[in-house]
Amino acid sequence: GAGVSQSPSNKVTEKGKDVELRCDPISGHTALYWYRQSLGQGLEFLIYFQGNSAPDKSGLPSDRFSAERTGGSVSTLTIQRTQQEDSAVYLCASSLVGGRGEQYFGPGTRLTVT
Amino acid sequence: KQEVTQIPAALSVPEGENLVLNCSFTDSAIYNLQWFRQDPGKGLTSLLLIQSSQREQTSGRLNASLDKSSGRSTLYIAASQPGDSATYLCAPNSNSGYALNFGKGTSLLVTP
């Protein structure tokens, strides 16, 4: 079946612009996660959605970052007033069992802020 | 905060060798642990999920072991092939949260 998909695959934006990154989880997966992979930093957790529960936003680095998940499926990560330090690969993952199941990752969106 | 360390950071071996990748983590209160591979410019591919109650998990030429009490996991790759060249990431899932905590990975190169 289809895996996790993300769009766009690459995004180049100017400093100060807003960007939206999209994630389509595996059908039927109730849990969705966003991570960020920066050069030399490794992977860091950003936000977690489980069903209709309030999301765990504890990993968001600043209030310029927000995310929503509509209808328990597709999720959008929005970064407002982008900065050069936001340049990274943004990875989305989903799992069948909320919070404790095997996580399956999408191919990522490479964001470059110039 | 869970800290994950992977040793070695990089490894180069000739084809056919058996090899061991090491992962250690500071908080032993984990629910499970996943091993992933990441090819350059790609996302993560899940290799094995090992539950905290398990000691080992096997998939083909891969075997992952877990010693939760000592905060260690190893990934054993048998009869390595050039197609195994990738970065391998270890990620425990702590009881205190739902996110995976990642190490910086081991970059593996298998030469023909």
Contacts between the chains, C-beta under 8 A, distances in Angstrom:
chain1	res1	chain2	res2	distance
A	4	B	43	7.8
A	31	B	98	7.3
A	33	B	98	7.7
A	33	B	99	6.5
A	33	B	100	7.9
A	35	B	99	7.8
A	35	B	100	7.8
A	42	B	102	5.4
A	42	B	103	7.1
A	42	B	104	4.7
A	42	B	105	7.5
A	43	B	89	7.3
A	43	B	91	7.8
A	43	B	100	7.7
A	43	B	102	4.0
A	44	B	102	7.7
A	45	B	97	8.0
A	45	B	99	3.6
A	45	B	100	7.1
A	45	B	101	7.6
A	48	B	98	5.1
A	48	B	99	6.1
A	50	B	98	7.4
A	56	B	97	7.3
A	56	B	98	6.5
A	56	B	99	7.7
A	58	B	97	7.6
A	59	B	99	6.6
A	91	B	43	6.0
A	91	B	44	7.0
A	93	B	44	7.8
A	98	B	98	7.5
A	99	B	98	3.5
A	100	B	31	5.4
A	100	B	32	6.7
A	100	B	93	6.7
A	100	B	98	7.2
A	102	B	34	6.6
A	102	B	46	5.8
A	102	B	49	4.4
A	103	B	34	6.6
A	103	B	46	6.9
A	103	B	100	6.2
A	104	B	46	6.1
A	105	B	36	7.5
A	105	B	43	4.5
A	105	B	44	4.1
A	105	B	45	7.6
A	105	B	46	7.5
A	106	B	43	5.5
A	107	B	42	6.2
A	107	B	43	4.3
A	108	B	42	7.7
A	108	B	43	5.0
